[in-house]
Amino acid sequence: MNRVADYSSGTGRATGPARTLTVLGLETSCDETAAAVVRLDPDGTVTVLSSEVHSQTDDHAAFGGVVPEIAARSHVEMIDGVTRRAMAGAGLDYADLDGVAATAGPGLVGGVMVGLGFGKAVALARGLPLVAVNHLEGHAVSARLGRNVAYPFLLLLASGGHCQLLEVRGIGDMSRLGSTIDDAAGEAFDKIAKALGLGYPGGPALERLAEGGDGARFDLPRALLGRKDCDFSFSGLKTAASRLARTCETDQDRADLADGVQTAIARQLAERSHRAMQDWIGAHGATATRPLFVVAGGVAANRTVRAVLEAAAAKNGFDFLAPPMAYCTDNAAMIALAGAERLQQGLVSDIDTAARPRWPLDENKALSDPMHKPGRKGAKA
């Protein structure tokens, strides 16, 4: 088993598989302050009792992106109130909880420290086990918030900071099949949107603009066509589209380019996912049930991307699943669920657990075969 969270140990209260667990989740890795309460039943049924998200979009809009110090200060101001609303919305008291799960990384470390520190305070004050959760692992299990999904499954995790294909065999047991060698898909969306003069956040704005466009007008580059692996690259597309944006003279020009960009990103995601599906079939052979392809992360909220990937899954004989829209972007329900699944295995964290700005899901492969040179913050992916 490839344990992705070295912060977990079996020294806490082992709950076993036959107990219903109710967990408070906290998420502060970027520009959303979020708290949620999730209930996990022994049969795997997941019930979101409450989910509160305070968005900092207005705080960062003037800067065209997230300012880490502003984000951290906002988390400090909002975390208590957001958590109170989540507990009230669930109709529970802290005595009704079985544990507290908090994002411990990766992310903007100042923000991560706020949520993790608050979670530690709750755990200490109420005598509850603390579960430090990898934010990416939260995204990996987020599809289970909408449906009782069995392991294993093939996962495409596409967000503003990450773009990976993974085999998910269970909580804490995931292997990287491919990753981006430069930019993430969500980053490409945001940076190209900025070049087009769209507001922050750029991804949703570009999607709206693309609705009236004809992307066939523009010849955009296709990356890594000769490679036989499952890796991604979006830097060439980002550069080319940003240069083309400077030539756009009308609103229709901009809409056409937005549609071309959206189509190009969706196409590359589908091409690399197709390769991963073929590799999966080769490794697993024939099975009694159709394999499952899950798409998670903020980019999964893009309707065009969803449609293209769903078609790719059907072509390869995979069932397709994406989280409900509310759980594609950062939220605390996914953190609470990941925490509950860990707690179900008796995996808890020490109270001195530190925040991690970098925390790969497949840490073994990130160290042995890094996509990016590890720095003082550790391996990225």
MARNU-455001 format. One line per field, with one value per residue (C-alpha): residue number from 0; residue in one letter; x negated, y, z negated. Coordinates in Angstrom, 3 decimals, decimal comma, padded with zeros to 6 digits, always signed. Layout:
<rs>
n	[NUM  ...] $
res	[a  ...] $
X	[X  ...] $
Y	[Y  ...] $
Z	[Z  ...] $
</rs>
This chain:
<rs>
n	[0  1  2  3  4  5  6  7  8  9  10  11  12  13  14  15  16  17  18  19  20  21  22  23  24  25  26  27  28  29  30  31  32  33  34  35  36  37  38  39  40  41  42  43  44  45  46  47  48  49  50  51  52  53  54  55  56  57  58  59  60  61  62  63  64  65  66  67  68  69  70  71  72  73  74  75  76  77  78  79  80  81  82  83  84  85  86  87  88  89  90  91  92  93  94  95  96  97  98  99  100  101  102  103  104  105  106  107  108  109  110  111  112  113  114  115  116  117  118  119  120  121  122  123  124  125  126  127  128  129  130  131  132  133  134  135  136  137  138  139  140  141  142  143  144  145  146  147  148  149  150  151  152  153  154  155  156  157  158  159  160  161  162  163  164  165  166  167  168  169  170  171  172  173  174  175  176  177  178  179  180  181  182  183  184  185  186  187  188  189  190  191  192  193  194  195  196  197  198  199  200  201  202  203  204  205  206  207  208  209  210  211  212  213  214  215  216  217  218  219  220  221  222  223  224  225  226  227  228  229  230  231  232  233  234  235  236  237  238  239  240  241  242  243  244  245  246  247  248  249  250  251  252  253  254  255  256  257  258  259  260  261  262  263  264  265  266  267  268  269  270  271  272  273  274  275  276  277  278  279  280  281  282  283  284  285  286  287  288  289  290  291  292  293  294  295  296  297  298  299  300  301  302  303  304  305  306  307  308  309  310  311  312  313  314  315  316  317  318  319  320  321  322  323  324  325  326  327  328  329  330  331  332  333  334  335  336  337  338  339  340  341  342  343  344  345  346  347  348  349  350  351  352  353  354  355  356  357  358  359  360  361  362  363  364  365  366  367  368  369  370  371  372  373  374  375  376  377  378  379  380] $
res	[m  n  r  v  a  d  y  s  s  g  t  g  r  a  t  g  p  a  r  t  l  t  v  l  g  l  e  t  s  c  d  e  t  a  a  a  v  v  r  l  d  p  d  g  t  v  t  v  l  s  s  e  v  h  s  q  t  d  d  h  a  a  f  g  g  v  v  p  e  i  a  a  r  s  h  v  e  m  i  d  g  v  t  r  r  a  m  a  g  a  g  l  d  y  a  d  l  d  g  v  a  a  t  a  g  p  g  l  v  g  g  v  m  v  g  l  g  f  g  k  a  v  a  l  a  r  g  l  p  l  v  a  v  n  h  l  e  g  h  a  v  s  a  r  l  g  r  n  v  a  y  p  f  l  l  l  l  a  s  g  g  h  c  q  l  l  e  v  r  g  i  g  d  m  s  r  l  g  s  t  i  d  d  a  a  g  e  a  f  d  k  i  a  k  a  l  g  l  g  y  p  g  g  p  a  l  e  r  l  a  e  g  g  d  g  a  r  f  d  l  p  r  a  l  l  g  r  k  d  c  d  f  s  f  s  g  l  k  t  a  a  s  r  l  a  r  t  c  e  t  d  q  d  r  a  d  l  a  d  g  v  q  t  a  i  a  r  q  l  a  e  r  s  h  r  a  m  q  d  w  i  g  a  h  g  a  t  a  t  r  p  l  f  v  v  a  g  g  v  a  a  n  r  t  v  r  a  v  l  e  a  a  a  a  k  n  g  f  d  f  l  a  p  p  m  a  y  c  t  d  n  a  a  m  i  a  l  a  g  a  e  r  l  q  q  g  l  v  s  d  i  d  t  a  a  r  p  r  w  p  l  d  e  n  k  a  l  s  d  p  m  h  k  p  g  r  k  g  a  k  a] $
X	[+000,000  -001,196  -000,325  +000,046  +000,423  -002,600  -000,830  +001,535  +000,940  +002,941  +002,512  +005,844  +009,298  +009,720  +013,362  +013,667  +015,986  +019,264  +019,719  +021,343  +018,914  +019,706  +016,786  +016,259  +014,116  +012,133  +010,644  +008,424  +005,819  +006,450  +009,155  +012,202  +012,815  +014,969  +016,425  +018,730  +020,145  +020,335  +021,729  +020,246  +022,316  +020,830  +022,219  +020,343  +023,331  +022,257  +024,555  +023,498  +025,214  +023,948  +021,458  +020,491  +018,094  +016,978  +015,448  +012,763  +013,332  +014,150  +011,036  +008,712  +010,558  +008,693  +005,364  +006,372  +005,431  +005,037  +002,810  +001,521  +001,369  +004,884  +006,131  +004,543  +005,931  +009,411  +009,226  +008,333  +011,341  +013,842  +012,952  +014,799  +018,027  +018,033  +017,529  +020,321  +022,673  +021,682  +022,349  +025,659  +026,663  +025,979  +028,046  +025,247  +023,060  +019,360  +020,253  +021,949  +018,726  +016,369  +013,442  +012,103  +010,498  +008,494  +006,543  +002,824  +001,613  +000,805  +001,682  +000,834  -000,860  +000,399  +003,980  +003,383  +001,979  +005,174  +007,532  +005,181  +004,572  +008,310  +008,880  +006,234  +007,920  +011,286  +009,746  +007,920  +010,841  +013,388  +011,194  +011,641  +009,170  +007,512  +007,148  +004,742  +006,009  +004,214  +006,314  +005,819  +007,045  +010,196  +010,700  +009,957  +012,884  +015,215  +017,215  +018,337  +020,259  +022,827  +022,862  +021,722  +018,595  +016,576  +012,798  +010,753  +011,260  +009,272  +009,092  +008,369  +007,688  +007,702  +007,586  +005,847  +002,650  +002,679  +003,385  +002,866  +004,115  +004,158  +005,241  +007,251  +007,413  +008,661  +008,087  +004,341  +003,616  +003,116  +000,591  -000,336  +000,068  -000,625  -000,994  -001,629  -005,229  -004,587  -001,241  +002,046  +005,227  +006,905  +003,891  +004,047  +007,730  +007,034  +003,930  +005,499  +008,657  +006,511  +004,860  +008,338  +009,149  +011,685  +012,353  +011,190  +011,761  +010,862  +011,943  +015,716  +015,494  +013,742  +016,371  +019,166  +017,393  +016,784  +020,522  +020,799  +017,527  +016,235  +012,876  +012,176  +010,914  +007,689  +004,905  +003,722  +000,793  +001,269  -001,271  -003,070  -001,490  -004,524  -004,781  -003,389  -002,791  +000,071  -001,569  -000,172  -001,597  +000,310  -002,475  -002,653  +001,096  +001,010  -001,748  -000,196  +003,287  +001,943  +000,203  +003,335  +005,357  +003,370  +004,574  +008,274  +010,083  +013,746  +015,851  +016,444  +012,686  +012,337  +015,267  +013,818  +010,433  +012,053  +013,907  +010,714  +008,837  +011,588  +011,760  +007,970  +007,772  +010,651  +009,065  +005,724  +007,373  +009,330  +006,312  +004,186  +007,133  +007,763  +004,191  +004,631  +007,845  +006,108  +003,268  +005,832  +007,523  +004,148  +003,209  +006,545  +007,904  +011,561  +013,676  +017,215  +018,237  +017,370  +014,405  +015,057  +013,454  +013,799  +013,060  +012,581  +011,219  +012,300  +011,877  +014,501  +017,071  +016,534  +019,438  +017,487  +014,672  +017,182  +018,908  +015,660  +014,344  +017,652  +017,525  +013,937  +014,979  +017,870  +015,580  +013,216  +015,937  +015,725  +018,525  +018,126  +018,596  +017,893  +018,765  +021,855  +020,988  +020,932  +018,111  +015,876  +014,268  +012,657  +015,009  +014,837  +017,280  +014,605  +012,117  +014,604  +015,234  +011,524  +011,118  +014,014  +012,572  +009,222  +010,863  +012,769  +009,369  +008,169  +005,788  +005,369  +002,744  +000,530  +001,409  -001,982  -001,294  -002,723  -001,221  -002,747  -002,844  -003,627  -002,210  -002,026  +000,666  -001,813  -004,746  -006,910  -006,780  -007,137  -010,461  -011,727  -010,474  -009,743  -007,908  -009,462  -012,714  -012,028  -012,776  -012,942  -009,136  -009,448  -008,373  -005,459  -003,993] $
Y	[+000,000  +003,465  +005,578  +009,181  +010,692  +010,072  +012,152  +009,280  +006,563  +003,747  +004,949  +006,740  +005,372  +002,600  +002,725  -000,330  -000,634  -001,126  +002,342  +005,448  +008,372  +012,078  +014,355  +018,121  +019,130  +022,359  +023,688  +026,794  +025,872  +028,770  +031,426  +029,674  +029,370  +026,267  +024,028  +021,026  +018,143  +014,758  +011,439  +008,156  +005,015  +001,501  +000,586  +003,512  +005,840  +009,468  +012,224  +015,871  +017,354  +020,868  +022,632  +026,274  +028,125  +031,736  +032,839  +035,507  +036,316  +039,959  +040,342  +039,268  +040,504  +043,810  +041,948  +039,474  +036,494  +035,230  +037,294  +034,857  +037,366  +038,649  +035,062  +034,087  +037,157  +036,456  +032,856  +034,099  +036,413  +033,912  +030,433  +030,643  +032,019  +029,595  +026,653  +027,851  +028,004  +024,510  +023,069  +024,911  +023,794  +020,182  +020,598  +019,090  +019,938  +019,137  +016,238  +014,592  +014,498  +011,549  +013,556  +016,744  +016,700  +019,668  +020,284  +020,111  +020,782  +021,282  +024,926  +028,449  +027,601  +030,672  +029,691  +026,002  +026,906  +028,760  +025,847  +023,234  +025,304  +025,814  +022,083  +021,327  +023,714  +022,024  +018,573  +019,523  +021,381  +018,655  +015,578  +014,528  +012,796  +015,030  +013,851  +015,833  +015,523  +015,964  +018,494  +016,469  +013,343  +015,291  +015,942  +012,280  +011,107  +014,019  +011,984  +009,817  +012,829  +012,291  +008,509  +005,386  +004,741  +001,578  +001,424  +001,093  +003,740  +005,800  +009,480  +012,625  +015,390  +018,728  +021,990  +025,340  +023,918  +020,242  +017,998  +014,285  +010,863  +008,396  +004,886  +005,162  +001,845  +003,296  +006,057  +006,619  +004,130  +005,935  +005,683  +008,432  +007,444  +010,861  +014,502  +017,874  +018,628  +022,381  +024,146  +022,755  +022,895  +025,293  +027,582  +027,672  +028,626  +031,427  +032,868  +032,900  +034,457  +037,188  +037,782  +038,172  +040,835  +038,713  +039,050  +036,859  +033,948  +033,474  +029,894  +030,421  +033,756  +032,093  +029,350  +031,923  +033,830  +030,633  +029,927  +032,347  +031,440  +029,409  +028,023  +026,534  +029,963  +029,569  +027,043  +026,256  +023,942  +020,343  +019,169  +015,833  +014,123  +011,882  +010,756  +007,395  +008,289  +009,934  +013,287  +016,736  +020,054  +023,328  +025,938  +026,029  +026,506  +029,193  +031,122  +030,840  +031,841  +034,780  +036,101  +035,624  +037,481  +040,629  +040,416  +040,170  +043,343  +042,494  +040,697  +037,947  +037,488  +037,030  +034,606  +032,547  +032,351  +031,417  +028,576  +027,420  +027,400  +025,515  +022,939  +022,512  +021,967  +019,491  +017,658  +017,221  +016,045  +013,499  +012,329  +011,626  +010,126  +007,817  +006,554  +006,013  +004,072  +001,849  +001,252  +000,462  -002,128  -003,645  -003,907  -005,103  -007,148  -008,107  -007,472  -008,363  -004,708  -001,712  +000,240  +003,739  +006,979  +009,841  +013,494  +015,814  +019,269  +022,729  +022,045  +019,280  +022,063  +023,093  +021,689  +021,317  +019,483  +017,167  +016,362  +015,602  +013,419  +011,594  +010,771  +009,514  +007,280  +005,787  +005,147  +003,159  +001,209  +003,144  +004,525  +008,258  +010,156  +013,704  +015,207  +017,381  +020,908  +022,218  +019,822  +020,312  +023,486  +023,715  +022,728  +021,159  +018,297  +016,430  +017,021  +015,712  +012,593  +011,879  +012,337  +009,991  +007,287  +007,601  +007,572  +004,449  +002,763  +004,132  +006,570  +009,795  +012,546  +013,927  +017,316  +018,689  +017,932  +020,732  +022,404  +021,351  +023,700  +020,669  +017,200  +014,778  +012,131  +009,485  +010,672  +007,650  +008,302  +012,058  +011,407  +008,587  +009,994  +013,714  +015,738  +018,880  +019,269  +019,019  +022,242  +023,204  +022,788  +019,178  +017,295  +018,823  +015,922] $
Z	[+000,000  +000,845  -002,182  -001,058  -004,536  -006,725  -009,362  -010,110  -012,657  -014,169  -017,727  -017,976  -018,666  -016,128  -015,121  -012,922  -009,929  -011,843  -013,317  -011,882  -011,964  -012,060  -011,249  -011,102  -008,115  -007,697  -004,444  -004,125  -001,514  +000,883  +001,091  -000,383  -004,108  -004,433  -007,119  -006,770  -008,752  -007,025  -008,225  -006,938  -007,514  -007,738  -004,304  -002,718  -002,459  -002,785  -004,059  -003,960  -007,004  -006,289  -004,049  -004,423  -002,120  -002,413  +000,896  +000,990  +004,661  +003,974  +001,797  +004,613  +007,722  +007,866  +008,003  +010,717  +008,544  +005,002  +002,691  +000,016  -002,848  -002,174  -001,981  -005,300  -007,099  -005,764  -006,972  -010,462  -010,447  -009,013  -010,276  -013,588  -012,112  -009,162  -011,534  -013,805  -010,823  -009,715  -013,167  -013,435  -009,945  -010,897  -014,062  -016,145  -019,101  -019,320  -021,609  -018,619  -016,598  -016,243  -014,899  -013,319  -009,869  -008,599  -005,427  -006,268  -002,714  +000,050  +000,521  -000,571  -003,830  -005,701  -005,005  -005,694  -009,116  -010,025  -009,368  -010,768  -013,897  -014,400  -013,964  -016,575  -019,005  -018,533  -018,896  -022,094  -023,652  -022,903  -023,310  -019,689  -017,357  -014,765  -011,171  -008,974  -005,392  -002,093  -000,155  +003,044  +001,310  +000,489  +004,203  +004,923  +002,755  +003,601  +006,125  +003,189  +001,867  +004,601  +004,970  +003,141  +005,212  +004,782  +005,063  +007,199  +009,881  +012,353  +011,393  +013,364  +010,846  +012,665  +010,727  +010,652  +009,242  +010,199  +013,168  +012,535  +013,515  +010,630  +009,798  +006,582  +004,739  +001,464  -001,020  -001,293  +001,476  +004,797  +007,615  +010,052  +013,700  +015,182  +014,224  +015,816  +016,703  +016,421  +015,898  +014,620  +016,710  +014,291  +014,348  +018,154  +017,981  +015,499  +017,183  +020,655  +019,231  +017,729  +021,118  +022,594  +020,018  +018,154  +014,452  +011,601  +011,272  +014,898  +015,591  +015,190  +017,049  +020,000  +020,066  +020,269  +023,046  +025,031  +025,301  +028,218  +029,899  +032,825  +031,779  +035,212  +036,289  +034,326  +034,823  +031,308  +030,484  +029,344  +026,793  +026,281  +029,275  +029,761  +026,145  +025,095  +021,449  +019,558  +018,813  +019,645  +020,802  +021,050  +021,162  +024,977  +025,259  +022,582  +024,366  +027,824  +026,641  +024,627  +027,757  +029,849  +027,227  +028,041  +031,656  +030,793  +031,845  +031,289  +028,700  +031,260  +031,688  +027,958  +027,795  +030,645  +028,926  +025,611  +027,305  +029,017  +025,713  +023,912  +026,699  +026,729  +022,977  +023,026  +025,972  +024,240  +021,036  +023,062  +025,092  +022,020  +020,141  +023,124  +022,813  +019,068  +019,672  +022,206  +019,738  +017,022  +019,237  +020,071  +016,413  +015,031  +017,926  +018,161  +015,075  +014,103  +013,902  +016,047  +014,681  +013,378  +014,561  +012,071  +012,857  +009,871  +009,074  +010,142  +013,866  +013,535  +013,126  +016,766  +018,776  +022,034  +020,273  +018,599  +021,872  +023,735  +020,929  +020,557  +024,273  +023,906  +021,007  +022,980  +025,967  +023,740  +021,920  +018,639  +016,531  +015,925  +012,686  +011,535  +008,152  +007,809  +008,974  +005,388  +004,536  +007,598  +006,289  +002,842  +000,031  -003,411  -002,795  -000,835  -003,678  -006,234  -004,113  -003,661  -007,415  -008,142  -005,892  -007,655  -011,054  -010,040  -009,672  -013,018  -011,301  -013,250  -013,460  -016,185  -017,592  -016,505  -012,822  -010,664  -007,599  -004,269  -001,267  +000,919  +000,408  +003,371  +003,391  +004,550  +002,462  +003,220  +006,973  +006,494  +004,787  +007,005  +010,327  +009,801  +012,438  +010,976  +009,078  +005,329  +003,442  -000,198  -000,344  +000,813  +003,930  +005,831  +007,786] $
</rs>
